[in-house]
Amino acid sequence: MLLAIDMGNTQTALGLFDADELVRSWRMPTDRTFTADEIHVRLLGYLRMYGLTLECVDEIAFAGVVPQLTREWRAFAQRIAARSIAVGADTAAVTCIHAPHPEEVGADRIANAVAAEKLYGAPSIVVDFGTATNIDVVDSDGYYIGGAIAPGLRISMDALVARAARIASIPLETPPHAIGRTTEEAVQSGAVLGTAAMVEGLVGRIRAELGAPEARVIATGGLANIVADSTNVFDVVDGQLTLKGICEIARRMRDRVPRTA
């Protein structure tokens, strides 16, 4: 089976695939100090929870924004004799990117674009709610062409709490109204409904630039459901989109058939 890994700045999502089917998925904190030994111990524990062993993993594919962890995952893959693939550096031959500097495009964004085009068609727009709020755009030919990056919901909230003396830590929840009647509701309105309004505005501008008013919009990421409850802009909420994209890229690498649009 394939172990797909989406290494974010804050959390790491893992998914175990049997062919194209996602069998199990889980999350763990992203710890930049992890070594191959610690990864080994953690993964053994997670697999045992589901009655599985490391012997079922024969391939590991990862999309990561933390270079030192990518090295440790490669070392771990070598230890268990599993093939390893890093989205981006290893996979340029099977992904379609039209950008001035393709090497700068984040691996998670590449995976999102691949999954969106395969599962939901093109043109499409992916909004990934993580540490940052990333918007990834796939044109009508199936190419990743760029997008937008904004501060994530949690980063924005943490910054506000840190800088505003009279605002305490507040749960990230959808407020009942846009007009907050308490400080807590007002902050939630600004953070959650403000993010929803930002996404609506950017999606409208992107659709206009694409000349594709019907481009599908997919929400993903750990905080997607919070924002999705506050807007009708999304056609689909797919919390496992990045993992599915990593799986598809790994399949293409096995087949070694370049994707041509």
C-alpha positions, 0 to 999 in steps of 0.5 A: 500500500501507499502511505501519502504524507502531507507535511504542513507547517503545523500538522502532518496528514497521513493517508494509507491507500490501497490503489486509489482507495483511501483506507485510513487517514490520521493527523499528527503535529508537525515536529521539525525535530523528528528523526527517522527513528521517531517517525518509525515509532510513531508510525508503528503506533498509528498502524497498530491502532488499525490492526496494520503493520509496516509490512503493508507499506511498500511506497511512501509519497510526500508533499512537504514544506519542511525540508529537514523532515523530507530528509528524515522521511526518505531515510525512514522509507529506505529503512523499511525498503519502501520506494519514496517519492517527493512531490515537486523535485521528483515528479515534474515529469507527470505534473502540469505547471505554468508558472514563471518559477515552477520550482517555487510552487509548494508541493501541497499546491501541486497535489491540490491542483492534480487532485482537483483536475482529476476528481472535479475537472477543469477549470477549478479553484482550490481553497486550502485552509491551513497555516496559510489560506492558499488558493490554487487555480487550475485552468481549462487545460488542466494546468496549475497557473498560480493563485493567492496566499493569505494568512490562515485563520489560526495565525490571524487569531493568534496574532490578534490575541498576542497584540490586543491586550483586551482580547483573550484566546477565543474558539474558532467557531462560526458566529450566529450573526455578522454583527457580534454582540459580544467581544467573542462574537465580534472576533469570530465574525471578523475571523471566520466571516471575514475569511469567508468574504475574502474567499468569495471576493478572490474567487469572483476575481479569479473566475473573471480573470479565467473567463470561467464563471462556472469554475468549480471551487473546492475547499480543503484543509483542517479548517475548511468546514468552519469556513464552509458553513459560512458561505455558499461559494464552495461546490465541494468540501474535500478534506482529503484532497491533498492526500488524494493528489499525492496518491495520484502523482505517485500512480503517475510516477509508477506508470511514468506516463507524463500528463499532457493537457 
